[in-house]
Amino acid sequence: MSRRMKRVGVFVLSIVVVLVGGPWVYINLIREPAPESFLDEVSTSTVAASDTTVDTAQDSSTSTISIDDPSGTWRVTNESQVGYRVDEVLFGQNVTAVGRTNAVTGSLLIEGDEVASGEFVVDMTTIKSDEPKRDAQFESRIMDVINHPTATFVLTSPISLSADSTTARTSNTAVGELTLRGTTKPVSISVFGEARNGRIVVTGELTVTFSEWEIPNPSIPGISTEDFGILEFQLVLER
């Protein structure tokens, strides 16, 4: 009996090593770290720009060039990205899940000193992370992209622009209606805008509590999440 119990103990220990040690090795030694949030990227680039003299002729990707008159229609370019950020516990290991897409369309209209209107549409069927299994869950059970292939945001209140909105990074609040998984709700989103090389870049994020949007909690056996995630975006617009 004692030998049998020892064998059972060894077997159980082996399973534990596989379930715990395997994820630890994958997460800490193999898996690429999650990309920074768009807000963190903007903050980092702003600090770097303030600490370093940038030759705009050589590094036009990070230079800021003012727009004398931003009035007109600005459309989304394919450099824009929208996605999600969710903290997971994978078999006891903390990871950050990030999925993104550049399949974003839409535009905003600037009239005088305010953003008069704006509407953006995201193709939810194209959002991908670094895990095909996670993507399969996202597309089916979680976001049901067959029945809800797009997410939309429509600006419902104008955004006033300050005098330096076209020469420096500024903060505003975008008030509008967001539609996720077929549910539409009013939202207020803190956004940061700046001019880059004749384009307008708008960055922001919104905390999404799953139950409020009728989104099933992503948790499954072995993987647990909080009851919320972050919707994050960086829109690059050109006239």
C-alpha positions in Angstrom: 0.0 0.0 0.0 2.8 2.4 0.9 4.5 1.8 -2.5 1.2 2.5 -4.3 0.7 5.7 -2.3 4.3 6.8 -3.2 3.6 6.2 -6.9 0.4 8.1 -6.7 2.2 10.9 -4.9 4.9 11.0 -7.6 2.2 11.1 -10.3 0.4 13.9 -8.7 3.6 15.9 -8.2 4.5 15.4 -11.8 1.1 16.8 -12.9 1.6 19.8 -10.6 5.1 20.4 -12.1 3.6 20.3 -15.6 0.7 22.5 -14.8 2.6 25.1 -12.8 6.2 24.8 -14.2 5.1 24.6 -17.8 3.2 27.9 -17.7 6.0 29.5 -15.7 8.6 28.6 -18.3 6.4 29.7 -21.2 5.4 33.0 -19.6 8.8 34.0 -18.2 11.2 32.5 -20.7 9.5 32.1 -24.0 6.5 34.4 -24.3 7.1 37.9 -25.6 6.1 40.6 -23.1 2.8 42.4 -23.8 3.2 45.7 -25.8 3.0 48.9 -23.9 -0.3 50.7 -23.8 -0.6 53.5 -26.3 -0.7 56.0 -23.4 2.5 54.7 -22.0 4.1 54.9 -25.5 3.0 58.5 -25.9 4.3 59.4 -22.4 7.7 57.8 -23.1 8.0 59.6 -26.5 7.1 62.9 -24.9 9.7 62.5 -22.2 12.3 61.4 -24.7 11.5 64.4 -26.9 11.9 66.8 -24.0 15.3 65.3 -23.0 16.8 65.0 -26.5 17.2 67.4 -29.3 15.6 65.7 -32.3 16.7 66.4 -35.9 13.3 66.4 -37.6 14.9 65.9 -41.0 16.3 62.6 -39.8 13.6 61.5 -37.4 10.3 62.7 -38.8 8.4 59.8 -37.1 8.5 61.4 -33.7 8.7 65.1 -34.5 5.8 67.4 -33.7 4.8 69.9 -36.4 2.1 72.4 -35.7 -1.0 72.7 -37.9 -1.9 76.3 -38.6 -5.6 75.7 -39.4 -6.9 72.2 -38.5 -10.4 73.0 -39.8 -11.8 70.3 -42.1 -12.4 66.6 -42.2 -9.7 64.2 -40.9 -9.9 60.6 -41.8 -8.4 57.5 -40.1 -5.3 56.0 -41.6 -4.2 52.4 -41.5 -1.6 53.3 -38.9 -4.4 53.6 -36.4 -4.9 50.8 -33.9 -7.7 49.7 -31.5 -7.7 46.9 -29.1 -8.1 45.5 -25.6 -5.9 44.9 -22.6 -6.9 42.4 -19.9 -4.9 41.1 -16.9 -5.0 37.3 -16.6 -3.9 34.7 -14.1 -2.7 31.7 -16.2 -2.2 28.7 -13.9 -1.0 31.0 -11.1 1.1 33.2 -13.4 0.2 36.8 -14.0 0.1 37.9 -17.6 -1.3 40.7 -19.6 -3.4 39.8 -22.7 -3.4 42.3 -25.5 -5.3 42.1 -28.8 -5.3 44.8 -31.5 -6.3 45.6 -35.1 -5.7 48.4 -37.6 -9.0 47.7 -39.3 -10.5 51.0 -38.2 -12.4 53.4 -40.4 -14.0 56.8 -39.7 -13.4 60.5 -39.5 -13.8 63.6 -37.4 -14.8 67.1 -38.5 -13.1 70.2 -37.0 -14.8 73.5 -37.3 -13.1 76.5 -35.9 -12.0 75.8 -32.4 -13.9 72.6 -31.8 -14.3 69.0 -33.0 -17.8 69.2 -34.2 -18.5 65.5 -35.0 -16.8 62.2 -35.3 -17.6 58.5 -35.9 -15.3 55.5 -35.9 -15.9 51.8 -36.7 -13.7 48.8 -35.8 -13.8 45.5 -37.5 -13.9 43.2 -34.5 -13.3 40.1 -36.6 -9.7 41.2 -37.2 -8.6 41.7 -33.6 -5.7 39.4 -32.8 -3.5 38.6 -29.8 -0.4 36.4 -29.5 -2.5 33.4 -28.7 -4.8 31.7 -31.3 -6.7 29.9 -28.5 -7.5 33.3 -26.8 -8.5 34.7 -30.2 -10.9 31.8 -30.8 -12.5 32.5 -27.4 -12.7 36.2 -28.2 -14.3 35.7 -31.5 -16.9 33.2 -30.4 -18.0 33.1 -26.7 -16.7 36.5 -25.6 -17.5 39.0 -28.4 -19.6 36.8 -30.7 -18.2 38.6 -33.8 -20.4 36.6 -36.2 -23.5 38.4 -34.8 -21.6 41.6 -33.8 -18.8 42.1 -36.3 -18.2 45.8 -35.6 -17.8 48.2 -32.7 -18.6 51.9 -33.1 -18.1 55.2 -31.4 -20.1 58.3 -32.3 -19.2 61.7 -30.8 -22.4 63.3 -29.3 -20.9 66.5 -27.9 -18.4 68.8 -29.5 -14.9 68.9 -28.1 -13.5 72.4 -27.5 -9.9 72.9 -28.6 -7.5 75.1 -26.7 -5.2 77.6 -28.4 -2.2 75.2 -28.2 -4.1 72.1 -29.5 -2.2 72.1 -32.8 1.2 72.6 -31.3 1.3 70.5 -28.1 -0.1 67.4 -26.6 -3.4 68.3 -25.0 -6.0 66.5 -22.9 -9.8 66.5 -23.7 -12.9 64.5 -22.9 -14.8 62.8 -25.7 -18.4 62.3 -24.9 -20.3 59.9 -27.1 -22.1 56.6 -27.6 -20.0 53.3 -27.7 -21.4 50.1 -29.1 -19.8 46.8 -28.1 -21.3 43.4 -28.7 -24.6 44.9 -29.7 -24.9 47.0 -26.5 -24.9 50.8 -26.9 -24.1 53.1 -23.9 -23.1 56.7 -23.3 -19.4 57.1 -22.4 -16.9 59.8 -21.5 -13.3 59.0 -22.6 -10.2 61.0 -21.6 -8.2 61.5 -24.8 -4.9 63.0 -25.7 -4.3 64.7 -29.0 -1.3 66.1 -30.8 -0.1 67.1 -34.2 2.6 64.9 -35.8 4.0 65.8 -39.2 0.8 67.3 -40.4 -1.4 64.5 -39.0 -3.5 64.4 -35.8 -2.9 61.6 -33.4 -5.6 60.8 -30.8 -4.8 58.4 -28.0 -7.0 57.1 -25.2 -8.5 54.3 -23.2 -11.7 53.3 -21.4 -12.3 50.8 -18.6 -15.0 48.3 -19.8 -16.8 46.3 -17.1 -17.9 43.1 -18.8 -21.3 42.7 -17.2 -22.3 46.3 -18.1 -21.9 45.5 -21.8 -23.3 41.9 -21.6 -19.9 40.5 -22.4 -19.2 37.1 -20.8 -16.3 37.0 -18.4 -13.3 35.7 -20.3 -12.3 33.3 -17.4 -12.1 29.6 -18.2 -10.7 26.7 -16.2 -7.0 27.5 -15.6 -7.3 31.1 -16.7 -9.0 33.8 -14.6 -9.4 37.5 -15.2 -10.8 40.6 -13.4 -14.4 41.6 -14.2 -13.2 44.4 -16.5 -10.8 45.1 -19.3 -9.3 48.2 -21.0 -10.3 49.4 -24.4 -7.3 51.2 -25.9 -6.8 53.1 -29.1 -4.5 55.3 -31.0 -6.0 57.0 -34.1 -3.8 58.6 -36.7 -5.8 60.9 -38.9 -4.9 62.9 -42.0 -6.7 65.6 -43.8 
